[in-house]
Amino acid sequence: MKKYTIAVVGALGNVGTEMRSILEKSKLPIEKLVLLDLAQNAGTKISWCGEVYTVETANAKAFSGVDIAIMSAGAGASLELSPEAVKRGCVVIDNSTAFRMAPEHPLVIPEVNAEALEKHVGIIANPNCSTIQMLVVLKPLHDHYKIKRVIVSTYQAVSGSGQAAVEELQNQARAFSAGDEIHAEVYPHQIAFNILPHIDIFLENGYSKEEMKMILETAKILDPNIKMTSTTVRVPVTTSHSESLNIETEKPFEIADIKALLESAPGIELEDDPENNVYPMALNAAGKDAVFVGRIRRDFSTDNALNMWCVSDNLRKGAALNTVQIAEELVKRNLVRVP
C-alpha cells in the first residue's frame, strides 16, 4: 500500500492537537508526519506515535513533498498557504472559512456527500462545526422522507472560539466564586453563568454570520431546496455543541422508524430513553467521535414534523475528525492528487 506524507498546519492549536491525536489512531497509511505552525512556535518538540517531531514554520516551502495538508490555522493563513501547497502537488483539506462557499471547492462531510471529492481541484473545505453534526443527522432523514424545512437553535461551547475563550470561562468562574471583578475580553459580555445569542458578527439581515453559515452550507452540501432558519448561541460549556432541531418532511413517518433509521446511520449514536434520564449531553460527548441524538418526538403543531436534540464534540467531529475522515476517503478513492 502506498504511504503518504501528511502535514498538520496549526499543529499546536486546539484543533491541531485533536488532529494529531486522531491521526495516531486513524487508518491512514502515513509514512511521514510534518507539523507546521507559527514561526514563533518552530522548534517545539511533539511526541507522536512514540517518536519526537519538531514543529516547523508554516510557509510555502514546507509543503514540498507533502501529499495531504490538513489546515487549521485560520482563513488568512489558508488563503495564503493553500494555493502554494497545491502548486507543489499537495491536496489541502482546509478547516477555515476560506474556501467553504467557493463553488469550485467541495465542502465535504464523508457521511453526507463523499462523492463530491471526485471533483476536487486540490482544495477541499471542511464545513462549520455546527453544520457538520446537524447534517450527519439530517442526511438519512432527507434520503428517506425528503426534508422541507429545518429550524435549528444551537448551544455552542466556548472551545469553538479557541483556547483563550476556554481560559476566559475558567477565569470568570473562579472570579465569580471568589467574589472578584469579572473581566470579559474574548466575548463582548461575561460568558460564565450567562448565555450569549451572538456568535461571529451580525449581518445586515439581522442574522449572525454563524447562523448564515449553517443555512448556506446546508444548501451547498445537502439540498438548496431545504428551507432553513437558524439561531446560534454561545453557552458556558467547554466542549461539545448541542443543537435543538425541528424538522418538517414531505413524507409521513413513524417515530419508531425515525429512531431505527438514525440508530443504523453512520456516525450517529442514539441516546433516547428520557424516562431513565438518558439523552445526549455535552459532558458525555466530549472526547468521542459520534454525533449523539435523542429526545426524538413528534411535533404535534404541524403535519410531518419532529423535534430532536443532537450533541457532538466540536473539536472532533466538528473539526479534526471530519478532516481526517476526508483524508481517509481521498486515499480510499485514490484521489490524493492535484488535477
C-alpha positions in Angstrom: 0.0 0.0 0.0 1.2 3.5 -0.9 2.1 5.6 2.1 1.7 9.3 2.4 3.4 12.4 3.8 0.8 14.2 5.9 1.2 17.8 7.2 -0.8 19.3 10.0 -0.9 23.1 9.8 -1.7 24.8 13.0 -0.4 21.7 14.8 -0.3 23.3 18.3 -3.8 24.8 18.3 -6.9 23.2 19.9 -8.0 21.6 16.6 -4.4 20.8 15.6 -3.9 18.9 18.8 -7.0 16.9 18.2 -5.9 16.2 14.7 -2.6 14.8 15.9 -4.4 12.6 18.4 -6.9 11.3 15.8 -4.1 10.6 13.3 -2.4 8.4 15.7 -5.4 6.0 15.6 -6.5 6.6 12.0 -6.3 4.1 9.2 -4.3 6.5 7.0 -1.1 4.9 5.7 1.3 7.6 7.0 4.9 7.4 6.0 5.9 10.8 7.4 4.2 13.5 9.5 5.0 17.1 9.1 4.0 19.5 11.9 3.7 23.2 10.9 2.7 26.3 13.0 3.6 29.9 13.5 7.3 30.9 13.2 7.5 31.7 17.0 6.4 28.1 17.7 9.0 26.5 15.4 11.3 24.2 17.3 8.7 22.9 19.7 9.0 19.2 20.3 6.0 16.9 20.0 5.7 13.2 20.7 3.6 11.3 18.2 3.4 7.5 17.8 6.3 7.0 20.1 8.6 9.4 18.1 9.6 13.0 18.7 8.8 15.5 16.0 9.9 19.1 15.7 7.4 21.8 14.7 8.4 23.7 11.6 7.4 27.1 10.3 4.3 27.1 8.1 5.4 28.6 4.8 5.2 27.7 1.1 8.4 25.7 1.0 7.3 23.5 3.9 4.8 21.8 1.5 7.4 20.3 -0.8 7.0 16.6 -0.8 3.7 16.7 1.2 0.8 14.7 -0.2 -2.0 15.9 2.1 -2.1 19.0 4.2 -4.7 19.3 6.9 -5.1 23.0 7.6 -6.4 24.6 10.8 -4.6 27.9 11.0 -7.4 30.4 10.2 -8.7 31.8 7.0 -5.9 34.3 6.4 -3.2 31.6 6.6 -5.3 29.3 4.4 -5.8 31.8 1.7 -2.0 32.5 1.6 -0.7 28.9 2.0 -3.2 26.6 0.4 -2.6 27.7 -3.3 1.1 27.4 -2.6 0.7 23.9 -1.3 -1.4 22.9 -4.3 1.3 24.3 -6.7 3.6 21.8 -5.0 1.3 18.9 -5.7 -0.3 18.8 -2.2 -4.0 18.2 -1.6 -5.3 20.6 1.0 -8.1 19.9 3.5 -9.0 23.3 5.0 -10.8 23.7 8.3 -11.3 27.5 8.0 -14.0 29.6 6.3 -11.6 30.5 3.4 -13.0 28.1 0.7 -16.3 26.8 2.0 -18.6 28.7 -0.3 -16.3 28.8 -3.3 -18.2 26.8 -6.0 -15.1 25.1 -7.3 -14.1 23.6 -4.0 -16.1 20.8 -2.5 -17.5 21.2 1.0 -17.5 17.7 2.5 -18.9 15.6 5.3 -17.9 12.0 4.4 -21.2 10.5 5.8 -23.2 13.0 3.7 -21.5 13.9 0.4 -18.2 12.0 0.0 -18.9 11.7 -3.8 -18.2 15.5 -4.0 -14.5 14.7 -3.5 -14.3 13.3 -7.1 -14.4 16.8 -8.4 -11.8 18.4 -6.2 -9.1 20.6 -7.8 -6.6 20.5 -4.9 -8.6 22.1 -2.1 -11.4 20.5 0.0 -13.2 22.6 2.6 -14.3 21.3 6.0 -17.7 22.7 7.0 -18.6 24.7 10.0 -18.7 22.6 13.2 -22.4 23.2 13.9 -23.3 22.4 10.3 -21.4 19.1 10.4 -23.2 17.5 13.3 -26.6 18.7 12.1 -26.1 17.3 8.5 -24.9 13.9 9.8 -28.4 13.7 11.3 -30.4 15.3 8.5 -28.9 13.2 5.7 -30.6 9.8 6.4 -33.9 11.6 7.1 -33.7 13.6 3.9 -32.9 10.4 1.9 -36.0 8.6 3.3 -38.6 11.4 4.0 -37.4 14.4 2.0 -36.9 17.3 4.3 -38.9 20.5 3.6 -37.8 22.8 6.4 -35.5 22.9 9.4 -35.5 25.2 12.4 -32.2 24.9 14.4 -31.1 26.5 17.6 -27.5 25.8 18.7 -25.9 25.8 22.2 -22.2 26.1 21.3 -19.2 25.5 23.6 -16.6 28.2 24.1 -13.8 26.0 22.7 -15.2 26.9 19.3 -13.6 30.3 19.9 -10.2 28.9 20.8 -8.2 28.3 23.9 -8.4 31.9 25.0 -12.1 31.6 25.3 -11.8 28.4 27.4 -9.4 30.2 29.7 -11.7 33.2 29.9 -14.6 31.0 31.0 -12.5 29.3 33.7 -11.1 32.6 34.9 -14.6 34.2 35.1 -15.9 31.2 37.0 -13.1 31.4 39.6 -13.6 35.2 39.9 -17.4 34.7 40.4 -16.8 32.1 43.1 -14.3 34.4 44.9 -16.4 37.5 44.6 -13.8 39.2 42.4 -14.4 41.5 39.5 -15.1 39.6 36.2 -13.3 40.7 33.1 -14.5 39.9 29.5 -12.1 40.1 26.6 -12.8 37.3 24.2 -16.6 37.9 24.2 -18.5 41.2 24.5 -20.1 40.1 27.7 -19.4 37.7 30.6 -19.8 34.1 29.4 -19.6 32.4 32.9 -23.2 31.7 34.2 -24.5 33.5 31.1 -25.8 32.8 27.6 -24.9 34.9 24.5 -27.1 34.8 21.4 -24.1 36.1 19.5 -21.6 34.0 17.5 -19.4 35.8 15.0 -20.5 39.2 13.6 -24.1 40.4 12.9 -25.1 40.9 9.3 -27.4 43.4 7.6 -30.3 40.9 7.6 -30.2 40.6 11.4 -28.6 37.1 11.3 -25.2 36.4 12.7 -22.5 35.1 10.3 -22.6 31.8 12.1 -26.3 31.5 11.5 -25.9 32.2 7.8 -23.0 29.7 7.6 -25.4 26.9 8.7 -28.0 28.0 6.2 -25.7 28.4 3.2 -23.5 25.3 3.9 -26.6 23.1 4.2 -27.7 24.3 0.7 -24.3 23.5 -0.8 -23.8 20.1 0.9 -27.3 18.6 1.2 -30.0 20.4 -0.8 -30.6 24.0 -1.7 -34.4 23.4 -1.6 -34.5 22.8 2.1 -35.9 25.9 3.9 -33.9 26.7 7.0 -33.6 29.2 9.8 -31.0 29.3 12.5 -30.3 30.8 15.9 -26.8 30.3 17.2 -26.0 30.7 20.9 -22.8 30.6 23.0 -23.1 28.8 26.3 -20.7 28.4 29.3 -19.7 24.8 28.3 -16.1 24.0 27.5 -16.5 21.3 24.8 -19.3 19.9 22.7 -22.0 21.8 20.8 -25.7 21.0 21.4 -28.5 21.6 18.9 -32.3 21.6 19.0 -33.7 20.6 15.6 -37.2 20.9 14.4 -37.6 19.1 11.1 -40.5 19.1 8.7 -40.7 16.4 6.0 -42.7 15.9 2.8 -43.5 12.2 3.6 -45.2 10.9 6.7 -43.2 8.9 9.3 -43.5 6.9 12.4 -41.2 7.9 15.3 -40.1 4.3 15.8 -38.9 4.3 12.2 -37.1 7.5 12.7 -35.2 6.1 15.7 -34.3 2.9 13.9 -33.1 4.8 10.9 -30.9 7.1 12.9 -29.6 4.2 15.0 -28.3 2.5 11.9 -26.9 5.6 10.2 -23.1 6.1 10.0 -21.6 8.4 12.6 -24.7 8.5 14.9 -25.3 7.1 18.3 -28.9 7.0 19.6 -29.3 8.1 23.3 -33.1 8.3 23.7 -34.5 6.9 26.9 -35.8 10.1 28.7 -37.8 8.1 31.3 -34.4 6.9 32.6 -32.8 10.3 32.1 -30.8 9.1 29.0 -30.3 11.8 26.4 -27.3 13.4 24.7 -25.2 15.7 26.9 -22.2 17.8 26.3 -20.1 16.2 29.1 -20.7 12.7 27.7 -20.0 13.7 24.1 -16.6 15.3 24.8 -13.7 13.3 23.5 -16.0 11.0 21.4 -16.4 10.7 17.7 -20.1 10.2 17.2 -23.0 12.6 16.8 -25.4 11.7 19.7 -29.1 12.1 19.1 -32.1 11.9 21.5 -35.3 13.5 22.7 -36.9 12.4 19.4 -40.6 13.2 19.4 -43.3 14.3 17.1 -44.1 17.9 16.6 -47.9 18.0 17.0 -48.2 21.6 15.9 -48.0 20.7 12.2 -48.0 17.8 9.8 -45.0 15.6 9.3 -42.7 17.3 11.8 -40.5 16.2 14.6 -38.1 17.5 17.3 -34.8 16.1 18.4 -31.6 17.0 20.3 -28.1 16.4 18.9 -24.7 16.8 20.6 -21.2 16.3 19.3 -17.6 17.2 20.3 -17.0 20.3 18.2 -13.2 19.8 18.2 -13.5 16.2 17.0 -16.4 15.5 14.5 -16.9 19.3 14.2 -13.4 19.8 13.1 -10.4 17.5 13.4 -12.1 14.1 12.9 -14.0 15.3 9.9 -10.8 16.4 8.2 -9.1 13.1 8.9 -12.1 11.2 7.6 -11.9 13.3 4.4 -8.2 12.3 4.1 -9.1 8.7 4.6 -11.8 9.0 1.9 -9.3 10.6 -0.5 -6.9 7.6 0.0 -9.8 5.1 -0.4 -10.9 6.7 -3.7 -7.3 7.2 -5.0 -7.8 11.0 -5.1 -4.6 12.1 -3.4 -3.5 14.1 -6.4 -3.8 17.6 -7.8 -5.7 17.5 -11.2 
